[in-house]
Amino acid sequence: MDPKYSAAYYNRGLSKEKLDDFRGAIQDYNTAIKLDPKLSVFYFLRAHAKEKLYDYAGVMKDYNKAIELDPKFNTAYYNRGLLKLLLRDINGACLDWSKAGELGYKQAYELIKQYCK
């Protein structure tokens, strides 16, 4: 009904992800971002969909943008740390998990114990 309602694209993107339509979800998140580029959650969710398509450069870019827009987005730091671990950047992962932990994401400390010396 309202083609400029970013939340509708956000919600449809979530639905498409549940149906494993990651490309469709990314298209919807792209539209949501175009309509409301200051909402960090749109970048965060697009990163998740891109990860399913192994677009790690795109994932990193979106997590970086989500954190830039919301420096207290603890889950974005946590997930970016997971991506850095996958890319073999252990030091970067440990820094992100430490920041996530400082911001209240307690599960980050389990990964710090496991991977960070």
URWOWO-V441235 format. One line per field, one symbol per residue. ss: DSSP state (H for helix, E for strand, L for the rest). A space follows every 10 residues. Layout:
# URWOWO-V441235
ss->???
This chain:
# URWOWO-V441235
ss->LLLLLHHHHH HHHHHHHHLL LHHHHHHHHH HHHHHLLLLH HHHHHHHHHH HHLLLHHHHH HHHHHHHHHL LLLHHHHHHH HHHHHHLLLH HHHHHHHHHH HHLLLLLHHH HHHHHLL
